[in-house]
Amino acid sequence: MTGLHADLREKYQMPVTLGEFRSELLISDVTSMGEGVYGPPMTNNLLTKDNTGIEDWYGLYPNIMHINLFIKNVDRELGYMSDSDKAFFLGQAYGMRAYYYFYLYRTFGGVPLETEPKIVEGNIDVTQLYKERATPKATLEFIKADINKSEECFGRTGKKVVDQYEWSYYATEMLKAKVYMWAAKVTTGLLDDDIEGDQIASLNAPDANNQDLQTARKALLNIKGNYGLLPDFADLWSSDKKTSREMILSLRFDKNETTNWGANWFYNVALFTNATDLEGNPYSGDPLGLLAAGPLRYEYKTAFIDIYDQADKRLDATFFQYLFEGRTRGACWKKLMGQNASGSHYYDSDVPLYRYADVLLMLAECENGLNNPQGCADYLNEVRQRAYGDAFAAHKYTAGDFAENEWAILQERDKELVGEGSRWFDLLRLRDANGKPFVFSAKAHYGSDAPILNEKQTYMMLWPVNVEVLNGDPKLKQTPGYDR
């Protein structure tokens, strides 16, 4: 199980890569410091069959194979392990496998469903490894089945959680809520659609009785009461306050073990000598005390940062703003700033996967879909109250109609969860007054008069598969729309 969690941490960039790069919040050409960015063709949505942004299903199948082998070896009579321990480990394994497949499903639609550890068991006949993509419906059903198995296994043991660094019953419930909320609002591969695999969001929910939303809500309520918001948003990103009642699942980094990609999000210390604050007051050469960092490779657009109210405490806790050489406005995203120790800077901030603020925002979305606008507003305001503190009364949200609430949820998620891999999926799931996903709405494309995708690009709600994968398996087909 330690190895499976090491696999999970190794994919720590996945939430942002698959869940945020394409949401048009990041600069996609040159940063405020004149340095070339990482991220295109994802950050500018120029994906093609020849320029896919990611390769080999994001490298998730080796992780899945390891889980398959674990399940096969543990789900049998074991003389050295109690039934309770075995059930807990299997609950973790099935939950993590569903986690990987849910990312694949939202990214590609239908994907090959592997449940046996073929390669690691020594099967080297490549023709026996060929496998077609399952339908989107079959992929979703498989994910739901794994979640059910995870719940059932956790139900056979009295232990639900070890700590925030291991998969737990509550992580499974969080994943369940995300899966069923997606199923309630997004249909992948409509039967009457010429391009199978499109992700379609509609006011006419796939489940007219809202059973999926009810299931998502119930899973979230199973979490509520076991976690809570920290009083100070900034404490979430403090190196000496990593253990938190708000964190349901996070990936651990430590200066004495391994660090992350935080350096790519901060100013180049060597070039920062002539920077000022936004009022023109000079900064010292290294105001954040990074000691050595750069070049700046990922930077959020100022048009997005401007959606924050100045009274919102999340603004300064999330971004360090400046004028580079007194002219070009820029900002560093601070959630992975790490710490100084023994004369060096270490980018060892933990990477959150699931935290309680997201539970509240998802509950708001469930209540909105279940025609309870006041319940929606109440959950939104729990998050806003921390964000605005003493200024909350002036920023309290008043419930609107369905579309107004959806927009409020999107903006609150943008401000609360930026950099945590949420926005691209939010754009596909949340809907405007016309019943269309916000990815087709210009107002969700901050700083632009055009939507992120136009209606001729619906196939781009999914991602293409790189040609090397397709050439290696004759049973595989390209994601529809990218094969033109």
Contacts in CASP RR format, 6 or more apart in sequence:
PFRMAT RR
TARGET T0000
AUTHOR 0000-0000-0000
METHOD contacts of the structure
MODEL  1
MTGLHADLREKYQMPVTLGEFRSELLISDVTSMGEGVYGPPMTNNLLTKD
NTGIEDWYGLYPNIMHINLFIKNVDRELGYMSDSDKAFFLGQAYGMRAYY
YFYLYRTFGGVPLETEPKIVEGNIDVTQLYKERATPKATLEFIKADINKS
EECFGRTGKKVVDQYEWSYYATEMLKAKVYMWAAKVTTGLLDDDIEGDQI
ASLNAPDANNQDLQTARKALLNIKGNYGLLPDFADLWSSDKKTSREMILS
LRFDKNETTNWGANWFYNVALFTNATDLEGNPYSGDPLGLLAAGPLRYEY
KTAFIDIYDQADKRLDATFFQYLFEGRTRGACWKKLMGQNASGSHYYDSD
VPLYRYADVLLMLAECENGLNNPQGCADYLNEVRQRAYGDAFAAHKYTAG
DFAENEWAILQERDKELVGEGSRWFDLLRLRDANGKPFVFSAKAHYGSDA
PILNEKQTYMMLWPVNVEVLNGDPKLKQTPGYDR
1 70 0 8 1.000
1 89 0 8 1.000
1 92 0 8 1.000
1 93 0 8 1.000
1 166 0 8 1.000
3 66 0 8 1.000
4 63 0 8 1.000
4 66 0 8 1.000
4 67 0 8 1.000
4 70 0 8 1.000
4 92 0 8 1.000
4 93 0 8 1.000
4 96 0 8 1.000
5 165 0 8 1.000
5 166 0 8 1.000
5 167 0 8 1.000
7 62 0 8 1.000
7 63 0 8 1.000
7 66 0 8 1.000
8 63 0 8 1.000
8 96 0 8 1.000
8 99 0 8 1.000
8 167 0 8 1.000
8 251 0 8 1.000
9 251 0 8 1.000
9 252 0 8 1.000
9 253 0 8 1.000
9 258 0 8 1.000
10 63 0 8 1.000
11 58 0 8 1.000
11 60 0 8 1.000
11 63 0 8 1.000
12 251 0 8 1.000
12 260 0 8 1.000
12 351 0 8 1.000
13 261 0 8 1.000
14 58 0 8 1.000
14 103 0 8 1.000
15 351 0 8 1.000
15 353 0 8 1.000
15 420 0 8 1.000
15 421 0 8 1.000
15 422 0 8 1.000
16 419 0 8 1.000
16 420 0 8 1.000
16 421 0 8 1.000
17 42 0 8 1.000
17 54 0 8 1.000
17 58 0 8 1.000
18 54 0 8 1.000
18 58 0 8 1.000
18 103 0 8 1.000
18 106 0 8 1.000
18 107 0 8 1.000
18 421 0 8 1.000
18 424 0 8 1.000
19 421 0 8 1.000
19 422 0 8 1.000
19 423 0 8 1.000
19 424 0 8 1.000
19 425 0 8 1.000
20 26 0 8 1.000
20 418 0 8 1.000
20 419 0 8 1.000
20 420 0 8 1.000
20 421 0 8 1.000
20 422 0 8 1.000
20 423 0 8 1.000
20 424 0 8 1.000
21 39 0 8 1.000
21 42 0 8 1.000
21 43 0 8 1.000
21 424 0 8 1.000
22 42 0 8 1.000
22 43 0 8 1.000
22 45 0 8 1.000
22 47 0 8 1.000
22 424 0 8 1.000
22 452 0 8 1.000
23 423 0 8 1.000
23 424 0 8 1.000
23 426 0 8 1.000
23 427 0 8 1.000
23 452 0 8 1.000
24 43 0 8 1.000
24 44 0 8 1.000
24 45 0 8 1.000
24 301 0 8 1.000
24 445 0 8 1.000
24 446 0 8 1.000
24 448 0 8 1.000
24 452 0 8 1.000
25 300 0 8 1.000
25 301 0 8 1.000
25 304 0 8 1.000
25 414 0 8 1.000
25 418 0 8 1.000
25 423 0 8 1.000
25 446 0 8 1.000
26 37 0 8 1.000
26 39 0 8 1.000
26 43 0 8 1.000
26 298 0 8 1.000
26 299 0 8 1.000
26 300 0 8 1.000
26 301 0 8 1.000
27 37 0 8 1.000
27 43 0 8 1.000
27 299 0 8 1.000
27 300 0 8 1.000
27 301 0 8 1.000
28 37 0 8 1.000
28 39 0 8 1.000
28 40 0 8 1.000
28 43 0 8 1.000
28 44 0 8 1.000
29 36 0 8 1.000
29 37 0 8 1.000
29 40 0 8 1.000
29 44 0 8 1.000
30 36 0 8 1.000
30 37 0 8 1.000
31 37 0 8 1.000
31 295 0 8 1.000
31 296 0 8 1.000
31 297 0 8 1.000
31 299 0 8 1.000
31 330 0 8 1.000
32 296 0 8 1.000
32 299 0 8 1.000
32 322 0 8 1.000
32 324 0 8 1.000
32 328 0 8 1.000
32 329 0 8 1.000
32 330 0 8 1.000
32 331 0 8 1.000
33 267 0 8 1.000
33 268 0 8 1.000
33 271 0 8 1.000
33 272 0 8 1.000
33 295 0 8 1.000
33 296 0 8 1.000
33 324 0 8 1.000
33 328 0 8 1.000
34 328 0 8 1.000
35 268 0 8 1.000
35 294 0 8 1.000
35 295 0 8 1.000
35 296 0 8 1.000
35 297 0 8 1.000
36 295 0 8 1.000
36 297 0 8 1.000
37 43 0 8 1.000
37 297 0 8 1.000
37 298 0 8 1.000
37 299 0 8 1.000
38 264 0 8 1.000
38 297 0 8 1.000
38 298 0 8 1.000
39 53 0 8 1.000
39 298 0 8 1.000
40 46 0 8 1.000
41 47 0 8 1.000
41 48 0 8 1.000
41 51 0 8 1.000
41 53 0 8 1.000
42 53 0 8 1.000
42 54 0 8 1.000
45 452 0 8 1.000
45 453 0 8 1.000
45 460 0 8 1.000
47 53 0 8 1.000
47 460 0 8 1.000
47 463 0 8 1.000
47 464 0 8 1.000
47 482 0 8 1.000
48 464 0 8 1.000
48 482 0 8 1.000
49 464 0 8 1.000
49 465 0 8 1.000
49 467 0 8 1.000
49 478 0 8 1.000
49 482 0 8 1.000
49 483 0 8 1.000
50 467 0 8 1.000
52 463 0 8 1.000
52 464 0 8 1.000
52 465 0 8 1.000
52 466 0 8 1.000
53 463 0 8 1.000
53 466 0 8 1.000
54 463 0 8 1.000
54 466 0 8 1.000
55 466 0 8 1.000
55 468 0 8 1.000
55 469 0 8 1.000
56 466 0 8 1.000
56 468 0 8 1.000
56 469 0 8 1.000
57 104 0 8 1.000
57 108 0 8 1.000
57 111 0 8 1.000
57 465 0 8 1.000
57 469 0 8 1.000
58 103 0 8 1.000
58 104 0 8 1.000
58 107 0 8 1.000
60 100 0 8 1.000
60 103 0 8 1.000
60 104 0 8 1.000
61 112 0 8 1.000
61 114 0 8 1.000
63 100 0 8 1.000
64 97 0 8 1.000
64 100 0 8 1.000
64 101 0 8 1.000
64 114 0 8 1.000
65 114 0 8 1.000
65 117 0 8 1.000
65 118 0 8 1.000
65 119 0 8 1.000
65 120 0 8 1.000
66 117 0 8 1.000
66 120 0 8 1.000
67 93 0 8 1.000
67 96 0 8 1.000
67 97 0 8 1.000
67 100 0 8 1.000
68 97 0 8 1.000
68 114 0 8 1.000
68 115 0 8 1.000
68 116 0 8 1.000
68 117 0 8 1.000
69 117 0 8 1.000
69 120 0 8 1.000
69 121 0 8 1.000
70 89 0 8 1.000
70 93 0 8 1.000
71 90 0 8 1.000
71 93 0 8 1.000
71 94 0 8 1.000
71 97 0 8 1.000
72 116 0 8 1.000
72 117 0 8 1.000
74 81 0 8 1.000
74 86 0 8 1.000
74 89 0 8 1.000
74 90 0 8 1.000
74 93 0 8 1.000
75 86 0 8 1.000
75 90 0 8 1.000
78 86 0 8 1.000
81 89 0 8 1.000
83 156 0 8 1.000
84 156 0 8 1.000
84 157 0 8 1.000
84 158 0 8 1.000
84 159 0 8 1.000
85 157 0 8 1.000
87 153 0 8 1.000
87 154 0 8 1.000
87 155 0 8 1.000
87 156 0 8 1.000
87 157 0 8 1.000
88 153 0 8 1.000
88 154 0 8 1.000
88 157 0 8 1.000
88 159 0 8 1.000
90 149 0 8 1.000
90 150 0 8 1.000
90 153 0 8 1.000
91 149 0 8 1.000
91 150 0 8 1.000
91 151 0 8 1.000
91 153 0 8 1.000
91 154 0 8 1.000
91 167 0 8 1.000
91 169 0 8 1.000
91 172 0 8 1.000
92 150 0 8 1.000
92 166 0 8 1.000
92 167 0 8 1.000
92 168 0 8 1.000
93 150 0 8 1.000
94 146 0 8 1.000
94 147 0 8 1.000
94 149 0 8 1.000
94 150 0 8 1.000
94 153 0 8 1.000
94 172 0 8 1.000
95 146 0 8 1.000
95 147 0 8 1.000
95 150 0 8 1.000
95 167 0 8 1.000
95 171 0 8 1.000
95 172 0 8 1.000
95 175 0 8 1.000
96 167 0 8 1.000
97 146 0 8 1.000
98 143 0 8 1.000
98 146 0 8 1.000
98 147 0 8 1.000
98 150 0 8 1.000
98 172 0 8 1.000
98 175 0 8 1.000
98 179 0 8 1.000
99 167 0 8 1.000
99 171 0 8 1.000
99 175 0 8 1.000
101 111 0 8 1.000
101 113 0 8 1.000
101 139 0 8 1.000
101 142 0 8 1.000
101 143 0 8 1.000
101 146 0 8 1.000
102 143 0 8 1.000
102 175 0 8 1.000
102 178 0 8 1.000
102 179 0 8 1.000
102 182 0 8 1.000
104 110 0 8 1.000
104 111 0 8 1.000
104 139 0 8 1.000
105 111 0 8 1.000
105 136 0 8 1.000
105 139 0 8 1.000
105 140 0 8 1.000
105 143 0 8 1.000
105 188 0 8 1.000
106 182 0 8 1.000
106 199 0 8 1.000
106 425 0 8 1.000
106 428 0 8 1.000
107 462 0 8 1.000
107 463 0 8 1.000
108 133 0 8 1.000
108 462 0 8 1.000
108 463 0 8 1.000
108 465 0 8 1.000
108 479 0 8 1.000
109 136 0 8 1.000
109 139 0 8 1.000
109 188 0 8 1.000
109 189 0 8 1.000
109 197 0 8 1.000
109 199 0 8 1.000
109 462 0 8 1.000
109 479 0 8 1.000
110 133 0 8 1.000
110 134 0 8 1.000
110 135 0 8 1.000
110 136 0 8 1.000
110 138 0 8 1.000
110 139 0 8 1.000
110 188 0 8 1.000
110 197 0 8 1.000
111 133 0 8 1.000
111 134 0 8 1.000
111 139 0 8 1.000
112 131 0 8 1.000
112 132 0 8 1.000
112 133 0 8 1.000
112 134 0 8 1.000
112 476 0 8 1.000
113 131 0 8 1.000
113 134 0 8 1.000
113 138 0 8 1.000
113 139 0 8 1.000
113 142 0 8 1.000
114 131 0 8 1.000
118 128 0 8 1.000
118 129 0 8 1.000
119 129 0 8 1.000
123 129 0 8 1.000
129 473 0 8 1.000
130 473 0 8 1.000
130 474 0 8 1.000
130 475 0 8 1.000
131 473 0 8 1.000
131 475 0 8 1.000
131 476 0 8 1.000
132 475 0 8 1.000
132 476 0 8 1.000
132 477 0 8 1.000
133 476 0 8 1.000
133 477 0 8 1.000
134 142 0 8 1.000
135 189 0 8 1.000
135 196 0 8 1.000
136 188 0 8 1.000
136 189 0 8 1.000
136 196 0 8 1.000
136 197 0 8 1.000
137 188 0 8 1.000
137 189 0 8 1.000
140 179 0 8 1.000
140 183 0 8 1.000
140 188 0 8 1.000
143 179 0 8 1.000
144 179 0 8 1.000
144 180 0 8 1.000
144 183 0 8 1.000
147 172 0 8 1.000
147 175 0 8 1.000
147 176 0 8 1.000
147 179 0 8 1.000
150 172 0 8 1.000
151 169 0 8 1.000
151 172 0 8 1.000
151 173 0 8 1.000
151 176 0 8 1.000
154 160 0 8 1.000
154 169 0 8 1.000
154 172 0 8 1.000
155 169 0 8 1.000
160 168 0 8 1.000
160 169 0 8 1.000
160 170 0 8 1.000
161 168 0 8 1.000
161 169 0 8 1.000
161 170 0 8 1.000
162 168 0 8 1.000
163 243 0 8 1.000
164 243 0 8 1.000
164 244 0 8 1.000
164 247 0 8 1.000
164 248 0 8 1.000
164 249 0 8 1.000
164 250 0 8 1.000
165 249 0 8 1.000
165 250 0 8 1.000
165 251 0 8 1.000
165 252 0 8 1.000
166 249 0 8 1.000
167 249 0 8 1.000
168 248 0 8 1.000
168 249 0 8 1.000
170 222 0 8 1.000
170 223 0 8 1.000
170 226 0 8 1.000
170 227 0 8 1.000
170 248 0 8 1.000
170 249 0 8 1.000
170 354 0 8 1.000
171 248 0 8 1.000
171 249 0 8 1.000
171 353 0 8 1.000
171 354 0 8 1.000
173 219 0 8 1.000
173 220 0 8 1.000
173 222 0 8 1.000
173 223 0 8 1.000
174 219 0 8 1.000
174 220 0 8 1.000
174 223 0 8 1.000
174 248 0 8 1.000
174 249 0 8 1.000
174 354 0 8 1.000
174 358 0 8 1.000
174 359 0 8 1.000
175 354 0 8 1.000
176 215 0 8 1.000
176 216 0 8 1.000
176 219 0 8 1.000
177 216 0 8 1.000
177 217 0 8 1.000
177 219 0 8 1.000
177 220 0 8 1.000
177 223 0 8 1.000
177 359 0 8 1.000
177 362 0 8 1.000
178 216 0 8 1.000
178 362 0 8 1.000
179 216 0 8 1.000
180 212 0 8 1.000
180 213 0 8 1.000
180 215 0 8 1.000
180 216 0 8 1.000
180 219 0 8 1.000
181 212 0 8 1.000
181 213 0 8 1.000
181 216 0 8 1.000
181 362 0 8 1.000
181 365 0 8 1.000
181 366 0 8 1.000
181 429 0 8 1.000
182 425 0 8 1.000
182 429 0 8 1.000
183 206 0 8 1.000
183 207 0 8 1.000
183 212 0 8 1.000
184 205 0 8 1.000
184 206 0 8 1.000
184 207 0 8 1.000
184 210 0 8 1.000
184 212 0 8 1.000
184 213 0 8 1.000
184 216 0 8 1.000
185 201 0 8 1.000
185 205 0 8 1.000
185 429 0 8 1.000
185 430 0 8 1.000
185 431 0 8 1.000
186 199 0 8 1.000
186 200 0 8 1.000
186 201 0 8 1.000
186 428 0 8 1.000
186 429 0 8 1.000
186 437 0 8 1.000
187 199 0 8 1.000
187 200 0 8 1.000
187 201 0 8 1.000
187 202 0 8 1.000
187 206 0 8 1.000
188 197 0 8 1.000
188 198 0 8 1.000
188 199 0 8 1.000
188 200 0 8 1.000
188 462 0 8 1.000
189 196 0 8 1.000
189 197 0 8 1.000
189 198 0 8 1.000
189 199 0 8 1.000
189 200 0 8 1.000
190 196 0 8 1.000
190 198 0 8 1.000
190 200 0 8 1.000
193 200 0 8 1.000
195 458 0 8 1.000
195 459 0 8 1.000
195 480 0 8 1.000
195 481 0 8 1.000
196 480 0 8 1.000
197 459 0 8 1.000
197 462 0 8 1.000
197 479 0 8 1.000
197 480 0 8 1.000
198 458 0 8 1.000
198 459 0 8 1.000
198 461 0 8 1.000
198 462 0 8 1.000
198 480 0 8 1.000
199 428 0 8 1.000
199 437 0 8 1.000
199 458 0 8 1.000
199 461 0 8 1.000
199 462 0 8 1.000
200 458 0 8 1.000
201 428 0 8 1.000
201 429 0 8 1.000
201 430 0 8 1.000
201 431 0 8 1.000
201 435 0 8 1.000
201 436 0 8 1.000
201 437 0 8 1.000
202 431 0 8 1.000
202 435 0 8 1.000
203 402 0 8 1.000
203 431 0 8 1.000
203 435 0 8 1.000
205 212 0 8 1.000
205 213 0 8 1.000
206 212 0 8 1.000
207 213 0 8 1.000
210 369 0 8 1.000
210 370 0 8 1.000
213 366 0 8 1.000
213 369 0 8 1.000
213 370 0 8 1.000
214 370 0 8 1.000
216 362 0 8 1.000
216 366 0 8 1.000
217 363 0 8 1.000
217 366 0 8 1.000
217 367 0 8 1.000
217 370 0 8 1.000
220 359 0 8 1.000
220 362 0 8 1.000
220 363 0 8 1.000
220 366 0 8 1.000
221 363 0 8 1.000
223 248 0 8 1.000
223 356 0 8 1.000
223 359 0 8 1.000
224 359 0 8 1.000
224 363 0 8 1.000
227 245 0 8 1.000
227 246 0 8 1.000
227 247 0 8 1.000
227 248 0 8 1.000
227 355 0 8 1.000
227 356 0 8 1.000
227 359 0 8 1.000
228 245 0 8 1.000
228 246 0 8 1.000
228 356 0 8 1.000
229 246 0 8 1.000
229 356 0 8 1.000
229 357 0 8 1.000
229 360 0 8 1.000
229 382 0 8 1.000
229 383 0 8 1.000
229 386 0 8 1.000
230 236 0 8 1.000
230 241 0 8 1.000
230 244 0 8 1.000
230 245 0 8 1.000
230 246 0 8 1.000
230 386 0 8 1.000
231 386 0 8 1.000
232 313 0 8 1.000
232 386 0 8 1.000
233 313 0 8 1.000
233 314 0 8 1.000
233 317 0 8 1.000
233 386 0 8 1.000
233 387 0 8 1.000
234 313 0 8 1.000
234 317 0 8 1.000
235 241 0 8 1.000
235 244 0 8 1.000
236 244 0 8 1.000
236 246 0 8 1.000
236 247 0 8 1.000
236 335 0 8 1.000
236 352 0 8 1.000
236 355 0 8 1.000
237 317 0 8 1.000
237 334 0 8 1.000
237 335 0 8 1.000
237 336 0 8 1.000
237 337 0 8 1.000
237 349 0 8 1.000
239 338 0 8 1.000
239 339 0 8 1.000
239 348 0 8 1.000
239 349 0 8 1.000
240 339 0 8 1.000
242 250 0 8 1.000
242 252 0 8 1.000
242 350 0 8 1.000
244 355 0 8 1.000
245 356 0 8 1.000
246 355 0 8 1.000
246 356 0 8 1.000
246 357 0 8 1.000
247 350 0 8 1.000
247 352 0 8 1.000
247 354 0 8 1.000
247 355 0 8 1.000
247 356 0 8 1.000
248 353 0 8 1.000
248 354 0 8 1.000
248 355 0 8 1.000
248 356 0 8 1.000
248 359 0 8 1.000
249 352 0 8 1.000
249 353 0 8 1.000
249 354 0 8 1.000
250 350 0 8 1.000
250 351 0 8 1.000
250 352 0 8 1.000
250 353 0 8 1.000
250 354 0 8 1.000
250 355 0 8 1.000
251 350 0 8 1.000
251 351 0 8 1.000
251 352 0 8 1.000
251 353 0 8 1.000
252 350 0 8 1.000
253 259 0 8 1.000
253 260 0 8 1.000
253 347 0 8 1.000
253 348 0 8 1.000
253 349 0 8 1.000
253 350 0 8 1.000
253 351 0 8 1.000
254 348 0 8 1.000
255 339 0 8 1.000
255 341 0 8 1.000
255 346 0 8 1.000
255 348 0 8 1.000
258 348 0 8 1.000
259 346 0 8 1.000
259 347 0 8 1.000
259 348 0 8 1.000
260 336 0 8 1.000
260 347 0 8 1.000
260 348 0 8 1.000
260 349 0 8 1.000
260 351 0 8 1.000
261 336 0 8 1.000
261 347 0 8 1.000
262 336 0 8 1.000
262 337 0 8 1.000
262 338 0 8 1.000
262 347 0 8 1.000
262 349 0 8 1.000
263 293 0 8 1.000
263 294 0 8 1.000
263 347 0 8 1.000
264 294 0 8 1.000
264 296 0 8 1.000
264 297 0 8 1.000
264 298 0 8 1.000
265 296 0 8 1.000
265 297 0 8 1.000
265 298 0 8 1.000
265 299 0 8 1.000
265 332 0 8 1.000
265 333 0 8 1.000
265 336 0 8 1.000
266 288 0 8 1.000
266 290 0 8 1.000
266 293 0 8 1.000
266 294 0 8 1.000
266 296 0 8 1.000
266 332 0 8 1.000
266 337 0 8 1.000
267 275 0 8 1.000
267 288 0 8 1.000
267 290 0 8 1.000
267 293 0 8 1.000
267 294 0 8 1.000
267 296 0 8 1.000
267 322 0 8 1.000
267 332 0 8 1.000
268 293 0 8 1.000
268 294 0 8 1.000
268 295 0 8 1.000
268 296 0 8 1.000
269 285 0 8 1.000
269 286 0 8 1.000
269 290 0 8 1.000
269 291 0 8 1.000
269 292 0 8 1.000
269 293 0 8 1.000
269 294 0 8 1.000
270 294 0 8 1.000
272 283 0 8 1.000
272 285 0 8 1.000
272 286 0 8 1.000
272 322 0 8 1.000
272 324 0 8 1.000
273 285 0 8 1.000
274 282 0 8 1.000
274 324 0 8 1.000
274 325 0 8 1.000
274 326 0 8 1.000
275 282 0 8 1.000
275 283 0 8 1.000
275 285 0 8 1.000
275 287 0 8 1.000
275 322 0 8 1.000
275 323 0 8 1.000
275 324 0 8 1.000
275 325 0 8 1.000
275 326 0 8 1.000
276 282 0 8 1.000
276 283 0 8 1.000
276 322 0 8 1.000
276 323 0 8 1.000
276 326 0 8 1.000
277 283 0 8 1.000
277 321 0 8 1.000
277 322 0 8 1.000
277 323 0 8 1.000
278 321 0 8 1.000
278 322 0 8 1.000
278 323 0 8 1.000
278 329 0 8 1.000
280 323 0 8 1.000
280 326 0 8 1.000
283 322 0 8 1.000
287 320 0 8 1.000
288 320 0 8 1.000
288 332 0 8 1.000
288 334 0 8 1.000
288 337 0 8 1.000
289 340 0 8 1.000
289 345 0 8 1.000
290 337 0 8 1.000
290 345 0 8 1.000
291 340 0 8 1.000
291 343 0 8 1.000
291 344 0 8 1.000
291 345 0 8 1.000
292 345 0 8 1.000
293 345 0 8 1.000
296 332 0 8 1.000
298 333 0 8 1.000
299 330 0 8 1.000
299 331 0 8 1.000
299 332 0 8 1.000
299 333 0 8 1.000
300 319 0 8 1.000
300 331 0 8 1.000
300 333 0 8 1.000
300 418 0 8 1.000
301 446 0 8 1.000
301 447 0 8 1.000
302 329 0 8 1.000
302 330 0 8 1.000
302 331 0 8 1.000
303 446 0 8 1.000
303 447 0 8 1.000
303 448 0 8 1.000
304 414 0 8 1.000
304 418 0 8 1.000
304 446 0 8 1.000
305 315 0 8 1.000
305 319 0 8 1.000
305 321 0 8 1.000
305 331 0 8 1.000
306 446 0 8 1.000
307 411 0 8 1.000
307 414 0 8 1.000
307 415 0 8 1.000
307 446 0 8 1.000
308 314 0 8 1.000
308 315 0 8 1.000
308 415 0 8 1.000
309 315 0 8 1.000
309 388 0 8 1.000
309 395 0 8 1.000
311 388 0 8 1.000
311 391 0 8 1.000
311 394 0 8 1.000
311 395 0 8 1.000
312 387 0 8 1.000
312 388 0 8 1.000
312 395 0 8 1.000
312 415 0 8 1.000
313 386 0 8 1.000
313 387 0 8 1.000
313 388 0 8 1.000
313 389 0 8 1.000
314 387 0 8 1.000
314 415 0 8 1.000
314 416 0 8 1.000
317 334 0 8 1.000
318 333 0 8 1.000
318 334 0 8 1.000
318 335 0 8 1.000
318 418 0 8 1.000
319 331 0 8 1.000
319 332 0 8 1.000
319 333 0 8 1.000
319 334 0 8 1.000
320 331 0 8 1.000
320 332 0 8 1.000
320 334 0 8 1.000
321 329 0 8 1.000
321 330 0 8 1.000
321 331 0 8 1.000
322 329 0 8 1.000
322 330 0 8 1.000
322 331 0 8 1.000
322 332 0 8 1.000
323 329 0 8 1.000
323 330 0 8 1.000
324 330 0 8 1.000
333 418 0 8 1.000
333 419 0 8 1.000
335 349 0 8 1.000
335 419 0 8 1.000
335 420 0 8 1.000
336 347 0 8 1.000
336 349 0 8 1.000
336 351 0 8 1.000
337 347 0 8 1.000
337 349 0 8 1.000
338 345 0 8 1.000
338 346 0 8 1.000
338 347 0 8 1.000
338 348 0 8 1.000
338 349 0 8 1.000
339 345 0 8 1.000
339 346 0 8 1.000
339 348 0 8 1.000
340 346 0 8 1.000
352 420 0 8 1.000
355 420 0 8 1.000
357 383 0 8 1.000
357 416 0 8 1.000
357 417 0 8 1.000
358 413 0 8 1.000
358 416 0 8 1.000
358 417 0 8 1.000
358 420 0 8 1.000
358 422 0 8 1.000
360 379 0 8 1.000
360 380 0 8 1.000
360 382 0 8 1.000
360 383 0 8 1.000
361 379 0 8 1.000
361 380 0 8 1.000
361 383 0 8 1.000
361 409 0 8 1.000
361 412 0 8 1.000
361 413 0 8 1.000
361 416 0 8 1.000
361 417 0 8 1.000
363 379 0 8 1.000
364 375 0 8 1.000
364 376 0 8 1.000
364 377 0 8 1.000
364 378 0 8 1.000
364 379 0 8 1.000
364 380 0 8 1.000
364 405 0 8 1.000
364 409 0 8 1.000
364 412 0 8 1.000
365 376 0 8 1.000
365 406 0 8 1.000
365 409 0 8 1.000
365 430 0 8 1.000
367 373 0 8 1.000
367 375 0 8 1.000
367 376 0 8 1.000
367 378 0 8 1.000
367 379 0 8 1.000
368 376 0 8 1.000
368 402 0 8 1.000
368 405 0 8 1.000
368 406 0 8 1.000
368 409 0 8 1.000
369 376 0 8 1.000
369 402 0 8 1.000
371 402 0 8 1.000
373 399 0 8 1.000
373 400 0 8 1.000
373 401 0 8 1.000
373 402 0 8 1.000
373 405 0 8 1.000
374 399 0 8 1.000
375 399 0 8 1.000
376 399 0 8 1.000
376 405 0 8 1.000
376 409 0 8 1.000
377 397 0 8 1.000
377 398 0 8 1.000
377 399 0 8 1.000
377 400 0 8 1.000
377 405 0 8 1.000
380 397 0 8 1.000
380 408 0 8 1.000
380 409 0 8 1.000
380 412 0 8 1.000
381 392 0 8 1.000
381 396 0 8 1.000
381 397 0 8 1.000
383 412 0 8 1.000
383 416 0 8 1.000
384 392 0 8 1.000
384 395 0 8 1.000
384 396 0 8 1.000
384 397 0 8 1.000
384 412 0 8 1.000
385 392 0 8 1.000
387 395 0 8 1.000
387 415 0 8 1.000
387 416 0 8 1.000
388 394 0 8 1.000
388 395 0 8 1.000
397 408 0 8 1.000
399 405 0 8 1.000
400 408 0 8 1.000
403 431 0 8 1.000
403 432 0 8 1.000
403 433 0 8 1.000
403 435 0 8 1.000
406 430 0 8 1.000
406 431 0 8 1.000
406 432 0 8 1.000
406 438 0 8 1.000
407 430 0 8 1.000
407 432 0 8 1.000
407 438 0 8 1.000
407 443 0 8 1.000
409 430 0 8 1.000
410 426 0 8 1.000
410 427 0 8 1.000
410 430 0 8 1.000
410 438 0 8 1.000
410 444 0 8 1.000
413 422 0 8 1.000
413 423 0 8 1.000
413 426 0 8 1.000
414 423 0 8 1.000
414 426 0 8 1.000
417 423 0 8 1.000
426 438 0 8 1.000
427 437 0 8 1.000
427 438 0 8 1.000
427 439 0 8 1.000
427 444 0 8 1.000
427 452 0 8 1.000
428 437 0 8 1.000
428 439 0 8 1.000
428 461 0 8 1.000
429 437 0 8 1.000
430 437 0 8 1.000
430 438 0 8 1.000
431 437 0 8 1.000
431 438 0 8 1.000
432 438 0 8 1.000
432 440 0 8 1.000
432 441 0 8 1.000
432 443 0 8 1.000
432 444 0 8 1.000
437 461 0 8 1.000
438 444 0 8 1.000
439 451 0 8 1.000
439 452 0 8 1.000
439 453 0 8 1.000
439 461 0 8 1.000
440 451 0 8 1.000
440 452 0 8 1.000
440 453 0 8 1.000
440 454 0 8 1.000
440 455 0 8 1.000
441 451 0 8 1.000
442 448 0 8 1.000
442 449 0 8 1.000
442 450 0 8 1.000
442 451 0 8 1.000
444 451 0 8 1.000
444 452 0 8 1.000
445 451 0 8 1.000
445 452 0 8 1.000
453 460 0 8 1.000
453 461 0 8 1.000
459 479 0 8 1.000
459 480 0 8 1.000
459 481 0 8 1.000
459 482 0 8 1.000
462 479 0 8 1.000
463 479 0 8 1.000
464 478 0 8 1.000
464 479 0 8 1.000
464 482 0 8 1.000
465 476 0 8 1.000
465 478 0 8 1.000
465 479 0 8 1.000
465 482 0 8 1.000
469 476 0 8 1.000
470 476 0 8 1.000
470 477 0 8 1.000
470 478 0 8 1.000
477 483 0 8 1.000
END
